[in-house]
Amino acid sequence: MLAADMAEKLKVGIIGSGFIAQAAHMKGYAAIPDQCEMVVVCDINPDTAKKASEMYGVTRTTPDYREVIDDPEIDIVSVATPNAVHMEPTILALQAGKHVICEKPLAMNADQAKAMCRAARDNGKILQVGLQTRFGGPARFVKQFIDNGNMGDVYYARAKALRRRGVPNWGVFTDKEKQGGGPLIDIGVHVLDLTLFLMGYPKPTAASGKTWDTLAKDSSNANFWGEFDRTKFTVEDFAVGLIRFDNGAMVTLESSFMANLEGDPFETQLFGTKAGAIVRPYETESVQIFKELDRQYFNLKPENLPNVESSYVDEIKAFVGAVREGKPSPVPGENGLILNAIFDALYKSSETGREEAVDVSF
Ligand SMILES: NC(=O)c1ccc[n+]([C@@H]2O[C@H](COP(=O)([O-])OP(=O)(O)OC[C@H]3O[C@@H](n4cnc5c(N)ncnc54)[C@H](O)[C@@H]3O)[C@@H](O)[C@H]2O)c1
């Protein structure tokens, strides 16, 4: 933005005003009223648009996102629609000269994600991805710890986003056509982003993996959130992957909606040449460090991690800050593309039984 514009509030349009728009995006914009103002809330469901707009005192609603995109007053747009409706409004908004934060996963697949990243690049606008875990206290601390050289070279990580019996029985989470994939694309995306963020986002080159759907298809298995239509379950219930990076590092990823294991672990374990770490962003004992000093093995627990009230609010503050200061986004579209490209390779590898190339060029 030009310096003269800095005093003006950014005008915000919300496209898709359901759960995450209300709980994260709108809450975030509402937390910085001196910097931005929500002017229109769009949802194809008028009741949802009404509820969201009333919650945050926004007067204008519309069922048609083109009205948001065609409005020259709007500077920035949140795209918080289901995955299948990420690409089109994002590209149209970028082409209309708006900055965009789009929810995770960036897209259904890497081809879509590439088109979105090209639109941001060609129009000189910010495209941020809604990946908030890295704004939390544990991620902030461990990132700084690694960047300060305390872990040495982080050459391997194990990322897990596992649920024992957690198939979402609302929305389109079990419909491959509408969602793009199962737990890999829905929750694996968060733990893989956290892992790659901590490792400095190395460039992936190849991946091999396998997916299963046996447990979810078997109606004798219980589900934490209650029954769902097994005949319409077209995604995986469990996925495993091994990802190679151009700096020699490797990552294993496990993600499930259903698996026979203890609890619902969501964590990444990093192996560095000077120390190791486990990061569990949603638990109280969220960070453990494993280090050798004077030939003794130390298991360390940091006691004053950064106190972050809401990583959702902080991601919106970071997005608005990047737009206002004309700086790159801290969660660029390219990161979302890397994640989509890895998932594409893992799904393909599951079909071919071979390691597949990961192509992130766009
Ligand atoms: N970052 C996170 O932790 C997190 C958490 C939950 C969901 N999400 C992501 O957010 C997105 C939305 O998920 P949700 O849980 O908020 O779903 P939701 O169903 O609660 O909200 C989506 C809204 O989009 C609306 N919509 C659908 N098509 C539309 C269109 N063409 N134009 C305008 N509105 C349209 C729906 O009516 C609905 O109200 C998904 O991509 C999901 O992966 C992210």
PDBQT file of the ligand as one rigid body, heavy atoms in Angstrom, charges set to zero:
ROOT
HETATM    1  N1  LIG A 401      -7.734 -23.666   9.554  1.00  0.00    +0.000 N 
HETATM    2  C1  LIG A 401      -8.473 -24.563  10.210  1.00  0.00    +0.000 C 
HETATM    3  O1  LIG A 401      -8.116 -25.050  11.270  1.00  0.00    +0.000 OA
HETATM    4  C2  LIG A 401      -9.794 -24.968   9.621  1.00  0.00    +0.000 A 
HETATM    5  C3  LIG A 401     -10.798 -25.507  10.428  1.00  0.00    +0.000 A 
HETATM    6  C4  LIG A 401     -12.013 -25.832   9.836  1.00  0.00    +0.000 A 
HETATM    7  C5  LIG A 401     -12.208 -25.661   8.476  1.00  0.00    +0.000 A 
HETATM    8  N2  LIG A 401     -11.185 -25.161   7.712  1.00  0.00    +0.000 N 
HETATM    9  C6  LIG A 401     -11.357 -25.007   6.245  1.00  0.00    +0.000 C 
HETATM   10  O2  LIG A 401     -12.273 -23.940   6.015  1.00  0.00    +0.000 OA
HETATM   11  C7  LIG A 401     -13.069 -24.224   4.873  1.00  0.00    +0.000 C 
HETATM   12  C8  LIG A 401     -14.541 -24.155   5.278  1.00  0.00    +0.000 C 
HETATM   13  O3  LIG A 401     -14.785 -25.058   6.319  1.00  0.00    +0.000 OA
HETATM   14  P1  LIG A 401     -15.901 -24.781   7.434  1.00  0.00    +0.000 P 
HETATM   15  O4  LIG A 401     -15.681 -25.800   8.489  1.00  0.00    +0.000 OA
HETATM   16  O5  LIG A 401     -15.944 -23.353   7.797  1.00  0.00    +0.000 OA
HETATM   17  O6  LIG A 401     -17.213 -25.188   6.598  1.00  0.00    +0.000 OA
HETATM   18  P2  LIG A 401     -18.663 -24.590   6.758  1.00  0.00    +0.000 P 
HETATM   19  O7  LIG A 401     -19.560 -25.518   5.978  1.00  0.00    +0.000 OA
HETATM   20  O8  LIG A 401     -18.992 -24.315   8.178  1.00  0.00    +0.000 OA
HETATM   21  O9  LIG A 401     -18.585 -23.178   6.002  1.00  0.00    +0.000 OA
HETATM   22  C9  LIG A 401     -18.419 -23.057   4.612  1.00  0.00    +0.000 C 
HETATM   23  C10 LIG A 401     -19.459 -22.060   4.122  1.00  0.00    +0.000 C 
HETATM   24  O10 LIG A 401     -19.239 -21.805   2.744  1.00  0.00    +0.000 OA
HETATM   25  C11 LIG A 401     -20.519 -21.595   2.140  1.00  0.00    +0.000 C 
HETATM   26  N3  LIG A 401     -20.409 -21.759   0.698  1.00  0.00    +0.000 N 
HETATM   27  C12 LIG A 401     -20.323 -22.904  -0.025  1.00  0.00    +0.000 A 
HETATM   28  N4  LIG A 401     -20.248 -22.621  -1.338  1.00  0.00    +0.000 NA
HETATM   29  C13 LIG A 401     -20.285 -21.271  -1.450  1.00  0.00    +0.000 A 
HETATM   30  C14 LIG A 401     -20.255 -20.381  -2.550  1.00  0.00    +0.000 A 
HETATM   31  N5  LIG A 401     -20.166 -20.822  -3.816  1.00  0.00    +0.000 N 
HETATM   32  N6  LIG A 401     -20.328 -19.055  -2.300  1.00  0.00    +0.000 NA
HETATM   33  C15 LIG A 401     -20.426 -18.594  -1.033  1.00  0.00    +0.000 A 
HETATM   34  N7  LIG A 401     -20.471 -19.397   0.061  1.00  0.00    +0.000 NA
HETATM   35  C16 LIG A 401     -20.402 -20.717  -0.146  1.00  0.00    +0.000 A 
HETATM   36  C17 LIG A 401     -21.415 -22.629   2.813  1.00  0.00    +0.000 C 
HETATM   37  O11 LIG A 401     -22.776 -22.287   2.679  1.00  0.00    +0.000 OA
HETATM   38  C18 LIG A 401     -20.900 -22.556   4.250  1.00  0.00    +0.000 C 
HETATM   39  O12 LIG A 401     -21.648 -21.668   5.036  1.00  0.00    +0.000 OA
HETATM   40  C19 LIG A 401     -12.627 -25.614   4.373  1.00  0.00    +0.000 C 
HETATM   41  O13 LIG A 401     -11.718 -25.438   3.326  1.00  0.00    +0.000 OA
HETATM   42  C20 LIG A 401     -11.913 -26.226   5.570  1.00  0.00    +0.000 C 
HETATM   43  O14 LIG A 401     -10.886 -27.128   5.194  1.00  0.00    +0.000 OA
HETATM   44  C21 LIG A 401     -10.014 -24.794   8.262  1.00  0.00    +0.000 A 
ENDROOT
TORSDOF 0
